Amino acid sequence: MAVLQTPPTSVGRTTTERVLLYTEEDPLVLASGSELGPVEVAYETYGKLSPQRDNVVFVCHALTGDAHAAGYRDDASKPGWWDNLIGPGKPLDTDRFFVICPNLLGGCQGTTGPLSTNPATGKPYGLDFPLLQMSDFVTVHRRLLEHLGIERLHAAVGGSLGGMQVLQWTLDAPSQVDNAVVVAASSRLTAQNIAFSAVAREAIMRDPDFQSGEYVGTDRAPHLGLSIARMMAHITYLSEEAMSEKFGRRLQGDEPPGSRMGLGVDFQVESYLNHQGSVFLDRFDALSYLYLTRSMDYFDVFADPGAPARIASGGTRFLVLSFDTDWRFDTAHSRDIVRTLAAHDVPVSFREIASPHGHDSFLLEVPEYHRTVATFLGRVHREVASAAGPA
């Protein structure tokens, strides 16, 4: 088999590490008061940790992401999901930064979640897995840092659900994050956003093969419900402009519009969505989808009137970014974050980026977006180096 040659701007070959952070004797105490143990976390790192341990950038992934954010694993033909942002010379420059990305709690790519074995029963948790809050993700992230011997972050970076984790982190441990990059995110979901997720969860749970969440180990799983949930969500991740340009009203095959009518998959956009729903089944699980979307619904980082002042107390500098065609978390969500932070004298920069790609823009190589992140992280990195004095 030919050896894959990685480009010079890639972090190269990567390995996903796994670590046991909590045990039954030392369980994770969730925000709800429930206890969970053992808890294992899958994570990857890129770059080199400085002797002062002051160059750490923590990446919080979005709903369907995982620990493999950059580079190439031996079992994968494609690079990590944020490979265009992480690597030598890229905005998260691994020649300068030590980048950490874990699979979050409740996930299905190596970190403990609903598919994991419940020590009380010896079977997968299923719906017995406790409901999670955003602060639970951050608690586990911070425990991972403790395991790695890292006390502070140069920056925490995340898009969508990842940006929500970054916001929560600056509230839970305001002095631990020097800089925060929040991309295409929200401080709390609107009714419309909650509604989209509610329909997706109903599609999963009403699938007869869901089996009350006890499908693991059987020959049936809620593939139909999960694929429909993904198809609907994917519509919200793209802009109308992007869909029109890519598909228009074009039919499958060479038939001219109006030459046939049917209830099957006739339009190219229908075929595309079917494909997205199908390939999603190979990398994600229905139970994780239920739990992670529900944690987003309940997230409201500024619900406590004292929250902004607590964030301000840590001195974290923020970069908040939105995209002009993102209608899932439109610019109004980002402006709400910026106004709330600025009203409490939190240093915050904001930019709306022009992009035709909708919400998915945060995953793509949009030049102005990448320049803005690189400039922000480069500037604060130089300030830290200057403050430290000559080596």
TORLOTOR-781640 format. One record per residue (C-alpha): residue number from 0; x, y, z. Coordinates in steps of 0.2 Angstrom, whole numbers. Layout:
# residues N
pos:east:north:up
NUM:X:Y:Z
...
//
This chain:
# residues 391
pos:east:north:up
0:0:0:0
1:7:17:-5
2:12:28:9
3:1:44:10
4:12:60:8
5:6:74:19
6:8:92:13
7:20:103:22
8:6:113:30
9:-1:97:38
10:3:91:56
11:6:75:48
12:2:58:55
13:-8:59:71
14:-13:47:85
15:-29:48:96
16:-24:46:114
17:-36:39:128
18:-35:43:146
19:-46:38:161
20:-50:54:170
21:-63:48:182
22:-66:31:191
23:-81:24:200
24:-71:28:216
25:-68:46:210
26:-83:50:199
27:-87:65:189
28:-100:75:198
29:-111:83:185
30:-120:100:186
31:-136:90:190
32:-128:82:205
33:-128:65:196
34:-111:55:196
35:-103:47:182
36:-88:35:182
37:-78:29:175
38:-75:43:162
39:-63:40:148
40:-58:54:136
41:-51:53:118
42:-40:67:113
43:-26:73:101
44:-12:85:102
45:-2:95:89
46:13:105:90
47:25:106:105
48:22:112:122
49:33:126:127
50:44:124:143
51:34:138:151
52:18:128:146
53:11:145:140
54:7:141:122
55:-8:130:124
56:-23:132:112
57:-38:121:117
58:-50:117:103
59:-68:113:107
60:-78:104:94
61:-95:106:87
62:-110:94:88
63:-104:81:76
64:-85:83:78
65:-72:73:87
66:-54:73:93
67:-47:71:76
68:-46:89:71
69:-30:89:61
70:-18:78:52
71:-20:61:46
72:-24:45:56
73:-19:28:49
74:-37:23:48
75:-43:38:39
76:-41:44:21
77:-46:62:25
78:-38:74:36
79:-46:80:53
80:-61:91:52
81:-52:107:56
82:-36:103:46
83:-38:119:36
84:-36:129:52
85:-23:119:62
86:-5:116:56
87:11:125:52
88:8:142:46
89:-10:141:48
90:-21:152:60
91:-18:139:74
92:0:138:70
93:8:123:77
94:25:130:75
95:20:142:89
96:5:133:98
97:2:117:107
98:-15:112:101
99:-27:100:111
100:-43:93:105
101:-54:80:114
102:-69:71:110
103:-82:79:122
104:-92:70:135
105:-107:61:128
106:-99:59:112
107:-97:43:102
108:-79:44:96
109:-69:37:111
110:-75:48:125
111:-88:41:138
112:-106:43:132
113:-122:34:130
114:-114:19:121
115:-102:16:135
116:-104:2:147
117:-114:6:163
118:-104:-2:177
119:-120:-5:187
120:-128:-16:173
121:-114:-21:162
122:-124:-15:147
123:-123:1:137
124:-130:16:146
125:-143:20:133
126:-156:32:140
127:-149:29:158
128:-135:40:153
129:-137:56:163
130:-142:72:154
131:-128:84:152
132:-125:103:154
133:-112:114:145
134:-103:116:161
135:-100:97:162
136:-91:97:145
137:-80:111:153
138:-77:101:169
139:-70:87:159
140:-60:98:148
141:-52:106:163
142:-48:88:171
143:-39:84:155
144:-28:99:156
145:-24:94:174
146:-19:77:168
147:-8:85:155
148:0:97:168
149:-7:113:161
150:-14:126:171
151:-19:140:159
152:-24:142:141
153:-16:154:129
154:-33:152:120
155:-49:142:119
156:-56:141:101
157:-73:134:95
158:-86:135:82
159:-105:133:85
160:-107:121:100
161:-88:123:102
162:-90:142:104
163:-103:138:118
164:-91:128:127
165:-78:142:126
166:-91:154:133
167:-95:142:147
168:-77:140:151
169:-74:159:153
170:-88:159:166
171:-83:143:175
172:-65:147:176
173:-63:165:171
174:-44:166:175
175:-39:150:166
176:-42:157:148
177:-32:171:142
178:-40:173:125
179:-56:166:118
180:-61:164:100
181:-80:161:98
182:-86:157:80
183:-104:156:73
184:-110:152:91
185:-124:158:102
186:-126:162:121
187:-143:154:120
188:-154:146:107
189:-169:154:100
190:-186:145:99
191:-183:141:81
192:-166:133:85
193:-174:123:99
194:-188:118:87
195:-176:111:73
196:-167:100:86
197:-184:94:93
198:-189:88:76
199:-173:79:74
200:-174:70:90
201:-192:65:87
202:-186:58:70
203:-174:47:80
204:-185:42:94
205:-200:38:83
206:-190:26:73
207:-196:9:77
208:-178:3:77
209:-174:15:91
210:-180:2:104
211:-181:14:118
212:-163:17:116
213:-158:-1:119
214:-153:-5:101
215:-134:-7:104
216:-129:-25:101
217:-145:-29:91
218:-146:-31:73
219:-157:-15:72
220:-153:3:75
221:-162:20:71
222:-153:23:55
223:-168:30:46
224:-172:43:60
225:-154:48:62
226:-151:50:44
227:-167:61:43
228:-161:71:58
229:-145:74:49
230:-153:79:32
231:-164:92:41
232:-149:99:51
233:-138:100:35
234:-151:111:27
235:-149:123:41
236:-130:123:40
237:-130:129:22
238:-136:146:15
239:-149:147:1
240:-136:155:-10
241:-124:140:-8
242:-138:128:-12
243:-145:138:-27
244:-127:139:-34
245:-123:121:-31
246:-140:113:-36
247:-152:125:-42
248:-168:115:-48
249:-157:103:-58
250:-164:85:-59
251:-154:69:-58
252:-148:63:-75
253:-150:73:-92
254:-169:75:-92
255:-174:93:-94
256:-185:101:-80
257:-203:96:-82
258:-200:80:-92
259:-205:69:-77
260:-213:70:-61
261:-212:58:-46
262:-211:55:-28
263:-193:48:-28
264:-176:56:-28
265:-177:67:-43
266:-168:83:-39
267:-150:84:-36
268:-152:93:-20
269:-163:78:-14
270:-149:66:-19
271:-136:76:-10
272:-146:76:6
273:-149:58:5
274:-130:55:3
275:-127:66:18
276:-139:57:29
277:-131:40:24
278:-113:44:26
279:-117:51:43
280:-122:34:49
281:-104:28:48
282:-97:41:60
283:-111:46:73
284:-123:38:85
285:-141:42:88
286:-140:43:107
287:-125:55:106
288:-136:66:94
289:-150:66:107
290:-139:71:122
291:-128:84:114
292:-142:93:105
293:-152:94:122
294:-137:101:131
295:-137:115:118
296:-156:119:121
297:-153:122:139
298:-138:133:137
299:-140:151:143
300:-123:157:148
301:-129:174:154
302:-145:168:163
303:-137:173:180
304:-136:192:180
305:-119:191:188
306:-112:180:174
307:-104:194:163
308:-96:202:178
309:-88:185:183
310:-82:183:165
311:-75:200:166
312:-65:196:182
313:-54:184:172
314:-47:197:160
315:-50:186:145
316:-49:194:128
317:-63:189:116
318:-64:187:97
319:-82:184:91
320:-85:180:73
321:-101:177:63
322:-105:174:45
323:-117:185:35
324:-126:170:27
325:-127:160:43
326:-146:159:47
327:-144:145:60
328:-134:156:72
329:-135:172:63
330:-125:188:67
331:-138:194:79
332:-133:179:91
333:-115:185:90
334:-120:204:92
335:-129:199:108
336:-113:191:115
337:-103:206:110
338:-115:219:118
339:-116:209:134
340:-97:207:136
341:-94:225:131
342:-106:232:143
343:-96:224:157
344:-79:231:150
345:-74:214:143
346:-61:217:129
347:-70:210:114
348:-67:211:95
349:-81:207:83
350:-82:204:65
351:-95:198:53
352:-87:189:39
353:-94:188:21
354:-96:170:15
355:-108:161:4
356:-107:145:14
357:-119:148:28
358:-116:141:46
359:-104:128:38
360:-92:143:35
361:-83:140:52
362:-77:123:45
363:-71:130:29
364:-56:139:22
365:-64:156:21
366:-49:168:18
367:-55:183:28
368:-61:172:42
369:-44:163:43
370:-34:180:42
371:-45:187:56
372:-41:172:68
373:-23:172:63
374:-21:191:66
375:-30:190:83
376:-20:175:89
377:-3:181:82
378:-6:198:90
379:-9:191:108
380:5:179:106
381:17:193:102
382:11:203:117
383:14:188:128
384:32:186:121
385:35:204:123
386:29:204:141
387:41:189:145
388:56:199:139
389:71:192:129
390:75:173:131
//
